[in-house]
Amino acid sequence: MENREYNIGTRVMMKKSHPCGSNCWEITRVGADIKIKCINCQRAVLIPRIEFNKKLKKVISEEG
C-alpha cells in the first residue's frame, strides 16, 4: 500500500480479523503511530504507521 494520509473517523479493513471476529476498524488517532478502534467490540490498538500500512487491506469509507 502506498504512503498516504489518513483522517480521524476513516473506516478501514485489515488483512487479519480481530479475535472478536471483525476486521473493520475506525481510525481514532493519526501521527507516527495510528490508533484504531474495532467497530464490533470497541477495543483500541496503537500500531506504528509502517506496520499499519503493511496490514491494511482497504479503506472502507473516508471521513473528516
Beta strands, then each sheet from edge to edge (+ up, - down):
strand 1: 11-14
strand 2: 24-29
strand 3: 33-38
strand 4: 44-48
strand 5: 56-61
sheet 1: 4+ 3- 2+ 1- 5+
end
